[in-house]
Amino acid sequence: MVSRKLPPAQPFLLLLWLAMGAFPAWAQTGASLSGVVTGQTGAALPDAAVTIRNADTGATRIIATDGGGHYQASGLPPGRFEIRAAKQGFADETRTGISLAAGQDATVDIKMQRSTPDACASGHEFATTDCTLTWHGITLYGVYDVGVGWVSHGLPESAVNYEGESLVNRNGYQHRFLIAPNNLQQTSLGIRGKEEFLPGWFVVFNASSGINPQSGQLANASVTDIANNGLPRSSYSEAIDGARAGQPFNDEFYAGISSTHLGTLTFGRQRALGTDAMLVYDPAGGSYAFSYIGYNGTMAGGGDTEDSRWDDALKYRLAYGPVHFGAMYKFADGSGGCYSAAATWTAATCTPESAHNNAFGFDLGGEYGKFSGDVVYQHYNQAISVLNPLLGPQSPTASYQSTTDSINTNPINGANLIATTNTVYGIVTDNRAIMFAAKYAWDPFKLFAGYEYIRQDNPANPLGVGALDQGGYLMSGVEDNNLDSPKHVQIWWTGLKYGIDSKTDITLSWYHQLQNDFRIPTACSPEAGFRSSCAGTLNEESLYVDHHFTKRFDGFAGVAYSYVSGGLAIAIPHGPGVPYNYDNNLAPTIGGRFTF
C-alpha cells in the first residue's frame, strides 16, 4: 500500500474544520449583552461606540449602535464585564459590576448626558462650532438677542428696559413698530468656573448680568418706573417690574463647592427654584416675546416678578440617578423703613422696622425614559411688587393714583420724609406657591405642561417708608394692607415643540392666569364696576419658528396674542375701576440670536 502525504494546506484546513465543528458546542455556553443607548431626553443615539471589556482577561470588543441606538454582543465567555459608551458631544458613560454566567442574556441600557463643549482652539472653530471660551477652567459666555416687531397697543421704550412689548400692557395706547429686545433669551454677559481641588471636589462660581441690546446699559426695571414718576398716564413710557434693577450682576452672582457624589452648595444672588423650573418646562424656554410666564415672572417668582432671583441665598442641588433634589434659603437683608398704622403720622411718630424678607423653597423631580417632571414649593416673606409710578406735579390728582409718601395709602407731610425723586412705590405681601411641571419627548415632538397655585397675604411684618427694594432703591410709597382677603392666583400652561429637522423647531404655546375675588365686600360686575381686587383672567397664545444657521446663530419669527378680563383688566390697582387703555395686544416679531 502506498502512503500519501497531505498537501501543505490540508493540515490547516483540517484544524479549521475541527474548530468549526466544535464551535457550536462552545457557542451554546456563550453569554450575550445587549441594550439601547439614549440621550438625556430619551432619544436613541445611533453610531455611539460601545466598548465591552472583560474585567478578568482585559479583552475588549467595540460595537457601534444602530439607527435605533441598539447594540448587541454575543459569544461572550462567563465572567465580569464593564461597558463604556462614547459619542461626540456627550460625556462617556460606564457601567461596571456586570457578571455573566454561561448562556446568560443580559440587557444593559445606557443614558448619556450632553458634555461640556471643548474649549475653542481657533477663531474658525469658535465661529462654526459650539466650543467654549475657556481658560484654566474659567469660561466667558453670553448671548446677544434682538429683533424688530409691531404691536397693536404699545408704548415708547427706554434704554434700560430689557423686555419687549409683546404682552398686553395696562397703559399701551397705540400701534407702533419697535426694536424688540431679548425675544428668545436675555442678552447677557457672564463668567463661570469649575475647578477641581481634590478628587471629585470642585470650586464653582458664576457672575452674570442682563443687558439692553440696543443701548448696552444694564437691565434696570426700577428705572423704567422712576422715569414715569409724576407724569400723566398719557405720557408714560414702557414700565416693568423685575429682579434686574441695575445691579452690577443683575442675573446671578454666587460661589460654592460641588461634589461628584454629594451635590452642589452655593451662596449669593441666585435664580429661584421656580425660575430654574420655568426655564426647563416652559415650551418657549422663558422667551420674553412668546411666553407669558417668561415675560411676566409671577410664576417664576412664586407670586411676584422681583422674587425670580434671591439675594443672600443658599442653594443646594443633588442628583442621584434619575432623581434630583433642590433646596434654597434666603437670609433677610436690607432696611425695613419707618412704619405707623395710624391714619395720620409724621416721621417723628413712625417706628423703624427691620427687614423680614427671608424665603425658602424645595424642588423634587426626576426622569423616567422620555418623561421628566418637577414639583417646586416656595415661600417668600415681604415680597414687593412695584405696580405704578408715583403721583407728581404733572399727574392728575384722582384718588386712584399712587399717593406720594404713603403707608396704607394715607398721605403724610412733614420733615425728613423720603422724597419721590429716584424712588419707587410698591405693594407688600407674604407669598406661598406650589408648582407642578412636566414634559415628554416623543420624537420629533416635545410636549410641555404645568400648573402653579399662589397664595398672597398681607405681610405679617409690615414694611415702611424708606424700605429698600431691588437694586438698593428706596420705597417712598408702601402698601401693607392692599388685600381685603387672601389673594389666590392660578397659572396653567401647555405647549408643543416640533422638530421639523435637526436645525428647525416650531413652537406653539398657551398660558392662562386666573385670580379670585379678594375684595370685601364683593361687588364685582359690569354694572358695579370692576377693581383690581375682582376675579379676572389673562391669556396668551404664541407661535414661532426658530432656525439654527450655525451652532451659535439662529433666526426666529413668530407672533403672540394676549388679552385680559375682569379684575386683571384694571390698570391702576388703588381704587375704582380704571381699565386698561386696551384689553388686548397683538405682537408679531422677527429677529436673531447669537450665543457663545
C-alpha angles and dihedrals in degrees: 000000000000117000118222129203121225116246112260093256096049098076089056092048090048091053090046091050091050091049092050090049091053095044098080090057090051094044091056089064094042120110129222139213126203140158148133127273114212138172127243092277093051095255115143116255114217123199094025112152110237113194116197112196127190104224091201099052104017091235114148137198124193121207130179117222117241128235091286093050092254126145130181135183122184135179094050119158119237113272146082121319142180128202128209125189121199132180133159111264093023133087114249114259123206131193117196137177095053111154120191126197124203110289094005120146109206128186121210117176118196128205116199128204126219110261127225107264117253119261116270114262097185144010090254091054090049091053097046106034139037095253117148131243092239130157122176092340095312117115129197112207141166151146135233113198125170139143146156127259149163128232128196092213116019148136138230113277131231131222094248098047112112100185129070124226102257094120121077108270125213092219100032110126112162142043114247146159114242147167106265116211128205099359099166099012141006113267103240149152125215148159126215137174143192117185127173115229099168129017105288094000124105140182109226133188141164134190120178140156137194120235137194102245095211099051103021090229122137114267108262121177094176094060091054088063095040090053088062097047110127096008126122114250092252089062098051122126123206109304126185141171122229151134093259104086105157096287113156087244102026095167108045137337114175146128135196150130129288129197127196091227106020102048134236129302120190137171132203138052107347142165113266118250088249090056091051091051094046091056090053101043103033107100088218093047096236093308114175092210099048109020128072093195090049095045099041102037096201091120095042091050096046093245107345132052093226090064095064085099126038125209122214091016135154115216128188127189128182131176121194113179108303094345127083133186134194135186130181137185129186121203119220113261142167131033128310096208125215121309140187130171092207118113089230122030143146136216088266094058102042122097123237110242133210120224115255096179097134120142141183138189145176135209128194122178147140150175132250114183107303093347126089132173143171139199116205128187122189134180121188126179123208093010111184126215118187104205111159141021119254126266115258145166093287095044124097111255096229115142094245092068119097110268119238116245095359141157115190085359090289109137117228135189134195145089126316096021122146110268120227094235110114092352135118139222120227148176116228125211141157109240136202123180140173124194133193118193136167143169135193128202114216105164123270088013132066117195123203133188138162147164134197132188118201128188120194126191134178106271119273087217113038126221121223141206109300096032116147121251130187115315093018095287116153123236113228091174123046133174116196098165102045093129121075088193135353113306117225120199124185125189127189128183139172137168150162130230117197122195105217089183138331091290105034132066132178118203129197119188140178127193129185131184125189127184128190131237102268097164119113118234093029109231106152120144139111088261097047093040129244128260129190087259091065124096114272147155140229123197134184131181123185140179127186143160122221121194124187110215090180136357089273107031127061135166127212142187130185150125137243129197122191135175140174137208140187117359092354089062092063112106105200114040098204108080149340116004113295103174129212111272085240125006096214142044134198115201124179114185139185127184151118141255132208117196129189 
